[in-house]
Amino acid sequence: MNKITKYFYPQPVILLPFFILFILTLLSPIHAFAKTYYYNVTDYGADGSDRKDDTSAIQKLLDEATEDDTTVIKFPAGTYYISRPLYIQSNTKLQLNSKATIRRSSHGLGHNMLKTSDASHVSTGYPGYTLAHNITITGGTWDGGDISKAKQTSNLIYIGHSSNITISNTTIKNCYGAHSVEFAGVKNGTIKNCTFYGFRYDSDRFTSEAIQLDVCYKDRSSGKWTPGYELDKTACSNILIENNTIKDYPRGIGSHHVLKGHYSTNITIRNNKIARSSSSTQGKCMTGILLMGTNKVSISKNTINHYYYGVTIKNSKKLSIKNNKLKYNTSGNLILESCDIKSQKRKFTVTKDTVGEQEFQYTCPGIKGYVKTDGETYHFGASSKEHTIELKNKIKRNQKITFYGKDTWGNTYYRIYYVS
């Protein structure tokens, strides 16, 4: 392996009068001389053209990170195999070529792929948001490997007690029974323009999210919520999740813990596409977006298709949920429970569709729109009462009935129903 040599480009300094420069240098000497170091993993022993283990070579570069400078690690096109977790510290940028893949080998299927830590690869003992900061992960693919052989569940990318974290423009795939990305006590975190797919169910079918937000805590019933990190009740704050595509996960985006007095705050989820594909052979996906114990939440312009539930929010407050397209979510498109907004069960329910009769009845509280069937369109207004329509023709077996509607927040709802 080549000896590591540091190359850097000093940050540009604007020419100032001598006395101003002198004062600024005294006030912030570290920032005045901060450096950025650039590395290419192939120059230091990693080889993307073979199947040999590259863990040590990559980790050696990750360990070059310092508190004062920025470390940029570039991955050219190729596949880089890892058998153990990679530990990432503050001020580190991982830049993967669009054709670069970091793949977990069969020997590492029970491990995280990437985890925040200190210089000694320790992640405990750091409360609040003090473990790591200023981390960027962009480009390429993170591949959890051949999860058909996995026997132990594990998150792929696991970020805890950290701040200023960005994951963007990357594909994250092949996760067994856990979360592709988990933010555990993260402040100022962004996940954008990413694609998630390739989930394999374990015995617990319904509590794994492609993107999970959690509180660092432990309770008696479920044990450690965020194992491997300090359990000091730190929640997430200032999180942006946008423009991602999520396919065939039990839950697309969400959380499944509530800790009174420690809510995740300022959560924005927008412009994401979450769907169960029609070709999926897995069990039905449960919830597109499920949040619990959150405060100041904005959910907008997301498309969620073919889940049991579209958006479910529990034990939360200060919500803005608008302009989402919630399609074919059979058990409910929008459900709020124990929130500061009156419980809203947005669901089309057919109550009468007798073959050979012309009367058709259904409920859809708080939604107005229309029903289309047998070449005719029937409009209805928002009401909590049952709707009754006199059809122009008698109902036939297997007749297709299409619902379309909007609620007062601008969320659109679709359902296709067939008479049994």
Secondary structure, DSSP 4 states (H G I P E B T S, - for coil): -PPP---B-PPP-----HHHHHHHHHH-HHHHT--EEEEEGGGGT--TTS-SB-HHHHHHHHTT--SSSEEEEEE-SEEEEESS-EEE-SSEEEEE-TTEEEEE-GGGTTS-SEEE--TTS--SS--TT-SEEEEEEESSEEE---GGG--S---SEEEEEEEEEEEES-EEEEEESS-SEEEEEEEEEEEES-EEEEEE--S--SS-EEEEEE-S-EETTTEESSTTS--S-PPPEEEEEES-EEES-SEEEE-----TT--EEEEEEES-EEE--TT--SPPP-EEEEEESEEEEEEES-EEES-SEEEEEES-EEEEEES-EEES-TTEEEEEESSSS----B--EEEE--TT-SEEEEE-TT-EEEEEETTEEEEE---SSPEEEE-SS---TT-EEEEEEE-TT--EEEEEEE--
